């Protein structure tokens, strides 16, 4: 599913009848194939929001879109943050395949789509090796104020390092990786333990992002490299000499 974030026609209303729905129809008609050419996988559904105080959504309705209902009145404040503003908007969607709704509701996708799904990221490193990486991360200075700390620096950085080594790219992917860690793994990493539930909780994406902004990069990199020299199970297959590759 992808989102149409903005749709604007710089013409006077009524000057070109049906232009808005015509453009929407042409775009959605080729969108899935264009997306596959650009990003390697097709698209099943497209969505968009409409401000009912300003627009009726008539062009979307004429182009075959379906009104799902109203939002809960939150607006995006950051990439993964939302703030309540009490301004409800309408959610409209359009299926790009006749059976898209059935496929998305089924337990398994058709083979031509399931091969594009991201597999769950599981860590190949034994849990006994977590402790050595955690000890290296625990030597890094924590510049945060002691008040309000919930997730430990060493635990969060260890999760970031393991997630990246397992293929996670970006803070949201690292947060997804953290969600796959089981209770034993989180306990060995000394993750935050909720006093009310007694459950170990991984750090969220905002926590990971804020912590990575403040960590000493050189020391963090040196700790990971030291640990990988001793525990990396993968043999060296290639050596990056391109500066952009080396700098990530």
Secondary structure, 3 states (H helix, E strand, C coil): CEEECCCCCCCCCCCCCCHHHHHHHHHHHHHHHHHHHHHCCCCCEEEEEECCCCCCCHHHHHCCCEEEEECCCEEEEECCEEEECCCCCEEEEEECCCCHHHHHHCCCCCHHHHCCCCCCCCCCCCHHHHHHHHHHHCCCCCCCCCCCCCCCHHHHHHHHHHHHHCCCCCHHHHHHHHHHCCHHHHHHCCCEECCCCCCEECCCHHHHHHHHHHCCHHHHHHHHHHHHHHHCCCCCCCCCCCHHHHCC
